[in-house]
Amino acid sequence: MNLVFRWAWLPRLAQGLALTLELTGLSMALGAAFGIVLALVRVYAKGPLMPLYGLASAYVHFFRGTPLLVQLMALYYGLPTLGVAMSPFTASLLALTLNTAAYQAEYFRGAIQSVKSGQMLAARALGLTRLQAIRYVVLPQALRLVIPPWSNELVYMMKGSAVVYLVGVLELMGQAKNIAAREFRNFEVYIVVALFYLALVFLFTVILRFVENRTRIPGLGVPGRP
């Protein structure tokens, strides 16, 4: 087998990599904000707020129970039939955000529930309102505890973002597909792309492990770990 690597591929792959990072970063940030809201509703919505709990639970179960690819296709190809058209990038970002929000909601919910209920009672006894206790006592601890499972979601979304090339977004996989089709060097191009993804996973893992160690609360466990 005559393997060929051309340095001329790298600029286009680098452009695709930048778009992959942009999609991953934006979707994770927006998904985290929405996921925290969903988690708080699922943990604290009671009494007259129970309908919100039902809506949040239905959302989480739907987006965790259906493939990301189906969600992307429904947004990009399905919504135009209802008069709602989006660019490939917008549809991709929305699909990634809605999907990761459902998963992050469960990570945040587990972290919130791992904070001992006595801390909420102590905060209320000190005069804090329920919202203040959540904001200043529960969430700061939960956000530290959620880092290990959240890091897995970051890696998953970075790799999962490869599906957006199917709607014409030229991220890393999209650029690779175009190069491979033009150069007829499928094996070499996709091996290079695989190395890009491996490097990103390694980088994310090192950074998040560092953040986890710096923010760890002595004596406070991590959800799912002893």
Secondary structure, 3 states (H helix, E strand, C coil): CCCCCCCCHHHHHHHHHHHHHHHHHHHHHHHHHHHHHHHHHHHHCCHHHHHHHHHHHHHHHHHHHCCHHHHHHHHHHHHHHHCCCCCHHHHHHHHHHHHHHHHHHHHHHHHHHHCCHHHHHHHHHCCCCHHHHHHHHHHHHHHHHCHHHHHHHHHHHHHHHHHHHHHCCCCHHHHHHHHHHHHCCHHHHHHHHHHHHHHHHHHHHHHHHHHHHHHCCCCCCCCCCC
